[in-house]
């Protein structure tokens, strides 16, 4: 990956410019950064050069898509993580690929070997999807899990340079924070034009210098989606393996009485990343740059863990170190490591399709 591509990824994951000529704006931004750093004040990057670099990242597969990432709750939908057991993984994967409501599907290193995410307008719809998979694929012992509290969501990955220490570098993973489902604000009223725009914005922008005009979508309306918090961000979604993060695991913690009280979950300890802390365990983990998602979910029989943290690393050694650091930072509770063995599906949900 070239230096220009890395610089672009640091910008466009979180905030691809919602302007008629986004690549021209990106060139201006990067030229200004270089001037501030003492480089060529005249600016040498052109709109075409930036466009070509982004197109190369899309062609190579590093970028899955560039588009809107919407808050399902604000649009009247719910999202659930499902855990189950499957013997015939190929048959299961084939069936899941035909279900648009299932966006993510992973094989993980645990007795509960399949973990998938479903988005729908009701619990009944998600239950029907799961029941159908059980009947057709042999999926069994399924648990549909609500996120009772969200500490961290929306992955933005920064590729570290060789020998760069992530403790000294700026955040490798910058994210937005979520609220617990019960405290979330109610869905916003949407017009037919809102739904049409959102449906398009869940896709991948055209491969042109004027993508929004060619999409037929108003930049102003997309900016308003951000203001109204219907959209979390508009940006590039990466294939983390191709972006340098080939080692991934879901770390699930069982919080005992040291971390959990009747009213709140909090720890008082020395965290090497934050210093002395009285934050909830989830908030402490959310501050780790290598953790992209952090949720509380209910435990279930055979799986006593309630705090989930998804972590990414550039090597197996780094992943092992991150696991130890994360556990130590919240008092070394019991935990399970569910490595990502196989990605069966990863897509974006297209609302109002």
C-alpha positions as CSV (number, residue, x, y, z in Angstrom):
1,X,0.0,0.0,0.0
2,X,1.4,3.4,-1.0
3,X,1.9,6.3,1.4
4,X,-0.9,8.2,-0.5
5,X,-3.3,5.3,-0.1
6,X,-2.6,5.1,3.6
7,X,-3.1,8.8,4.0
8,X,-6.4,8.6,2.1
9,X,-7.6,5.6,4.2
10,X,-7.0,7.6,7.3
11,X,-9.5,10.2,6.0
12,X,-12.1,8.5,3.9
13,X,-13.0,5.7,6.4
14,X,-14.5,8.2,8.8
15,X,-15.5,11.1,6.6
16,X,-15.6,10.7,2.8
17,X,-16.4,14.3,1.6
18,X,-20.1,14.8,1.0
19,X,-19.4,17.3,-1.8
20,X,-20.1,17.3,-5.5
21,X,-16.4,16.9,-6.3
22,X,-15.2,14.8,-3.3
23,X,-11.8,13.8,-4.9
24,X,-11.0,17.5,-5.5
25,X,-11.8,18.2,-1.9
26,X,-9.6,15.3,-0.7
27,X,-6.7,16.6,-2.8
28,X,-7.1,20.0,-1.2
29,X,-7.2,18.4,2.3
30,X,-4.1,16.3,1.7
31,X,-2.1,19.1,0.1
32,X,-3.0,21.4,3.1
33,X,-1.8,18.6,5.5
34,X,1.5,18.4,3.7
35,X,1.9,22.2,3.7
36,X,1.3,22.3,7.5
37,X,3.9,19.5,7.9
38,X,6.4,21.7,6.1
39,X,6.1,20.1,2.7
40,X,5.4,21.6,-0.7
41,X,3.1,24.5,0.0
42,X,2.0,24.6,-3.6
43,X,0.3,21.2,-3.4
44,X,1.1,18.6,-5.9
45,X,-1.9,16.2,-5.6
46,X,-4.5,16.5,-8.2
47,X,-8.2,15.4,-8.2
48,X,-7.4,12.7,-10.7
49,X,-4.5,11.4,-8.7
50,X,-6.6,11.0,-5.6
51,X,-9.4,9.4,-7.6
52,X,-7.0,6.9,-9.2
53,X,-5.6,6.0,-5.8
54,X,-9.0,5.4,-4.3
55,X,-10.0,3.4,-7.3
56,X,-6.9,1.2,-6.9
57,X,-7.9,0.5,-3.3
58,X,-11.4,-0.5,-4.5
59,X,-10.1,-2.6,-7.3
60,X,-7.6,-4.4,-5.1
61,X,-10.4,-5.3,-2.6
62,X,-9.0,-3.3,0.4
63,X,-12.2,-1.1,0.2
64,X,-15.4,-3.2,0.3
65,X,-17.6,-0.2,-0.5
66,X,-17.9,3.6,0.0
67,X,-21.3,4.6,1.3
68,X,-23.5,5.3,4.3
69,X,-23.5,3.4,7.6
70,X,-26.9,4.0,9.1
71,X,-28.3,3.5,12.6
72,X,-30.8,0.7,12.3
73,X,-32.8,1.7,15.4
74,X,-33.3,5.2,14.1
75,X,-34.8,3.8,10.9
76,X,-37.2,1.5,12.7
77,X,-35.1,-1.8,12.5
78,X,-33.4,-4.0,15.1
79,X,-30.1,-5.9,14.9
80,X,-29.4,-9.1,16.7
81,X,-26.3,-11.3,17.1
82,X,-27.1,-15.0,16.8
83,X,-24.9,-17.8,18.1
84,X,-25.4,-21.5,17.2
85,X,-23.9,-24.8,16.2
86,X,-23.6,-26.2,12.7
87,X,-21.9,-29.3,11.3
88,X,-22.3,-28.7,7.5
89,X,-20.8,-25.2,7.2
90,X,-20.9,-25.0,3.4
91,X,-24.6,-25.8,3.4
92,X,-25.2,-23.2,6.1
93,X,-23.2,-20.6,4.3
94,X,-25.0,-21.2,1.1
95,X,-28.4,-20.7,2.8
96,X,-27.3,-17.6,4.6
97,X,-26.0,-16.0,1.4
98,X,-29.5,-16.0,0.1
99,X,-30.9,-14.1,3.1
100,X,-30.4,-10.3,2.7
101,X,-31.4,-9.7,6.4
102,X,-28.2,-11.5,7.5
103,X,-25.2,-9.2,7.0
104,X,-22.3,-10.9,8.9
105,X,-21.6,-14.6,9.3
106,X,-18.5,-16.0,10.9
107,X,-17.1,-19.3,12.0
108,X,-15.4,-18.9,15.3
109,X,-13.2,-21.2,17.4
110,X,-15.8,-22.4,19.9
111,X,-18.5,-25.1,20.5
112,X,-20.9,-22.4,19.3
113,X,-19.1,-22.2,16.0
114,X,-21.3,-19.9,13.9
115,X,-22.1,-16.3,14.8
116,X,-24.2,-14.2,12.5
117,X,-26.0,-10.8,12.6
118,X,-29.6,-10.3,11.4
119,X,-31.4,-7.0,10.8
120,X,-35.2,-6.8,10.6
121,X,-38.1,-4.7,11.6
122,X,-39.3,-7.1,14.4
123,X,-38.1,-9.8,16.8
124,X,-40.7,-12.1,15.0
125,X,-39.0,-11.6,11.7
126,X,-35.6,-12.5,13.1
127,X,-37.0,-15.5,14.9
128,X,-38.6,-16.7,11.6
129,X,-35.2,-16.4,9.8
130,X,-33.5,-18.4,12.5
131,X,-36.2,-21.1,12.5
132,X,-35.9,-21.4,8.7
133,X,-32.2,-21.9,8.9
134,X,-32.7,-24.5,11.6
135,X,-35.1,-26.4,9.5
136,X,-33.0,-26.3,6.3
137,X,-29.4,-26.4,7.4
138,X,-29.2,-28.3,10.7
139,X,-28.4,-25.1,12.7
140,X,-29.3,-25.8,16.3
141,X,-28.9,-24.6,19.9
142,X,-29.3,-21.0,18.7
143,X,-29.3,-18.0,20.9
144,X,-30.5,-14.6,19.7
145,X,-28.7,-11.9,21.6
146,X,-29.6,-8.3,22.2
147,X,-27.0,-5.7,22.9
148,X,-28.1,-4.4,26.2
149,X,-25.3,-1.8,26.2
150,X,-23.1,-0.5,23.5
151,X,-19.7,0.9,24.4
152,X,-18.1,1.2,21.0
153,X,-19.1,0.7,17.3
154,X,-18.0,1.6,13.8
155,X,-14.6,0.4,12.9
156,X,-12.1,2.9,11.3
157,X,-8.8,1.2,10.8
158,X,-5.4,2.8,10.5
159,X,-2.6,0.8,9.1
160,X,0.5,1.2,11.2
161,X,3.9,1.7,9.6
162,X,6.5,-1.0,10.2
163,X,7.9,-0.9,13.7
164,X,5.4,1.8,14.8
165,X,4.3,1.3,18.4
166,X,0.6,1.5,18.7
167,X,0.8,2.9,22.2
168,X,2.7,6.0,20.9
169,X,0.8,6.3,17.6
170,X,-2.5,8.0,17.2
171,X,-5.5,5.7,17.4
172,X,-5.4,2.7,15.0
173,X,-9.1,2.3,15.5
174,X,-11.2,5.4,15.8
175,X,-14.9,4.8,16.5
176,X,-18.1,6.4,17.5
177,X,-19.8,5.4,20.7
178,X,-23.3,3.8,21.1
179,X,-25.9,3.8,23.8
180,X,-27.8,0.9,25.3
181,X,-30.8,-0.2,23.3
182,X,-33.3,0.8,26.1
183,X,-31.9,4.3,26.2
184,X,-31.9,4.8,22.5
185,X,-34.0,7.5,21.0
186,X,-37.1,6.4,19.0
187,X,-36.9,6.1,15.3
188,X,-37.2,9.3,13.2
189,X,-40.0,10.0,10.8
190,X,-39.0,9.2,7.2
191,X,-40.6,10.4,4.0
192,X,-40.7,8.4,0.8
193,X,-37.8,10.5,-0.6
194,X,-35.8,9.8,2.7
195,X,-36.2,6.1,2.2
196,X,-35.3,6.2,-1.5
197,X,-32.1,8.2,-0.6
198,X,-31.1,5.8,2.2
199,X,-31.7,2.8,0.0
200,X,-29.3,4.2,-2.5
201,X,-26.7,5.4,0.1
202,X,-26.4,1.8,1.5
203,X,-24.9,0.9,-1.8
204,X,-21.4,1.6,-3.2
205,X,-20.8,5.0,-4.8
206,X,-20.3,5.1,-8.6
207,X,-16.7,5.0,-9.9
208,X,-16.7,8.6,-11.2
209,X,-15.4,12.0,-10.2
210,X,-18.9,13.2,-9.5
211,X,-20.4,10.1,-7.6
212,X,-23.3,11.9,-5.9
213,X,-24.6,13.6,-9.0
214,X,-24.3,10.3,-10.9
215,X,-26.0,8.5,-8.0
216,X,-28.8,11.0,-8.1
217,X,-28.4,11.7,-4.3
218,X,-28.2,15.2,-2.7
219,X,-25.1,15.8,-0.7
220,X,-27.1,18.2,1.5
221,X,-29.6,15.5,2.3
222,X,-26.8,13.1,3.2
223,X,-25.3,15.7,5.5
224,X,-28.7,16.1,7.1
225,X,-28.8,12.3,7.7
226,X,-25.6,12.8,9.8
227,X,-27.0,15.8,11.6
228,X,-30.2,13.9,12.5
229,X,-28.0,10.9,13.5
230,X,-29.8,8.5,11.2
231,X,-26.4,7.9,9.6
232,X,-23.4,7.2,11.8
233,X,-20.8,8.0,9.1
234,X,-20.3,8.1,5.4
235,X,-17.1,6.5,4.4
236,X,-15.0,3.6,3.2
237,X,-15.6,0.1,4.7
238,X,-12.5,-2.0,4.5
239,X,-11.7,-5.7,4.2
240,X,-9.6,-5.7,7.3
241,X,-7.6,-8.7,6.2
242,X,-6.4,-6.9,3.1
243,X,-5.8,-3.7,5.0
244,X,-3.2,-5.4,7.2
245,X,-5.4,-6.8,10.1
246,X,-5.5,-10.5,9.3
247,X,-5.7,-11.6,13.0
248,X,-9.0,-11.1,14.7
249,X,-10.8,-12.5,17.7
250,X,-14.0,-11.9,19.8
251,X,-13.1,-11.8,23.5
252,X,-16.0,-12.5,25.8
253,X,-15.7,-11.8,29.5
254,X,-17.6,-13.1,32.5
255,X,-17.8,-10.3,35.0
256,X,-17.8,-11.5,38.6
257,X,-18.5,-9.5,41.8
258,X,-15.3,-7.6,41.5
259,X,-16.5,-5.9,38.4
260,X,-20.3,-6.1,38.8
261,X,-22.6,-4.6,41.3
262,X,-26.3,-4.3,41.5
263,X,-26.4,-0.8,40.0
264,X,-23.4,-0.7,37.7
265,X,-20.4,-2.4,36.4
266,X,-17.3,-0.6,37.4
267,X,-13.7,-1.4,38.2
268,X,-11.1,0.6,40.1
269,X,-7.7,-0.4,38.9
270,X,-4.6,0.9,37.1
271,X,-5.0,0.6,33.4
272,X,-1.7,1.0,31.4
273,X,-3.6,2.7,28.6
274,X,-5.7,5.1,30.7
275,X,-4.2,5.4,34.2
276,X,-6.4,5.1,37.3
277,X,-10.0,4.4,36.3
278,X,-13.5,4.1,37.8
279,X,-15.1,3.5,34.4
280,X,-17.3,0.5,33.6
281,X,-15.3,-2.4,32.3
282,X,-16.9,-1.9,28.8
283,X,-15.8,1.7,28.8
284,X,-12.2,0.8,29.7
285,X,-12.1,-1.8,26.8
286,X,-13.7,0.8,24.5
287,X,-10.6,3.0,24.9
288,X,-8.3,0.3,23.6
289,X,-7.3,1.3,20.0
290,X,-7.2,-2.4,18.9
291,X,-10.8,-3.0,20.0
292,X,-13.3,-2.0,17.4
293,X,-16.6,-3.1,18.9
294,X,-17.6,-3.6,22.6
295,X,-21.0,-4.6,23.8
296,X,-22.8,-6.1,26.8
297,X,-25.1,-9.0,26.0
298,X,-27.0,-11.5,28.1
299,X,-25.3,-14.8,29.1
300,X,-26.9,-18.1,28.2
301,X,-26.6,-21.7,29.2
302,X,-23.1,-22.9,28.4
303,X,-21.9,-19.4,27.7
304,X,-21.6,-17.3,30.9
305,X,-20.0,-14.3,29.3
306,X,-21.7,-10.9,29.1
307,X,-19.1,-8.4,27.8
308,X,-18.0,-8.8,24.2
309,X,-15.0,-7.1,22.6
310,X,-13.9,-7.5,19.0
311,X,-10.2,-7.0,18.5
312,X,-7.9,-6.8,15.4
313,X,-4.2,-7.1,15.0
314,X,-1.5,-7.2,12.4
315,X,0.2,-10.4,13.8
316,X,-0.6,-13.4,16.0
317,X,1.9,-12.1,18.6
318,X,0.2,-8.7,18.7
319,X,-3.2,-10.3,19.1
320,X,-2.1,-12.4,22.0
321,X,-0.6,-9.4,23.7
322,X,-3.8,-7.4,23.2
323,X,-5.8,-10.2,24.7
324,X,-3.6,-10.2,27.8
325,X,-3.6,-6.4,28.1
326,X,-7.4,-6.2,27.8
327,X,-8.0,-8.8,30.4
328,X,-5.5,-7.2,32.8
329,X,-7.1,-3.8,32.4
330,X,-10.4,-4.9,33.8
331,X,-9.1,-7.1,36.6
332,X,-8.4,-10.4,34.8
333,X,-12.0,-11.9,34.8
334,X,-12.7,-15.2,33.3
335,X,-12.9,-15.0,29.5
336,X,-13.2,-17.0,26.3
337,X,-11.3,-16.2,23.1
338,X,-13.3,-16.9,19.9
339,X,-10.9,-16.6,17.0
340,X,-12.3,-15.7,13.6
341,X,-11.7,-19.0,11.7
342,X,-13.6,-18.2,8.5
343,X,-15.6,-15.3,7.1
344,X,-18.7,-16.7,5.5
345,X,-20.4,-13.4,4.7
346,X,-19.9,-9.7,5.3
347,X,-22.2,-7.3,3.6
348,X,-24.0,-4.1,4.4
349,X,-27.8,-4.1,5.0
350,X,-29.8,-2.2,2.4
351,X,-32.6,-0.5,4.2
352,X,-36.0,-0.2,2.4
353,X,-34.9,-2.3,-0.5
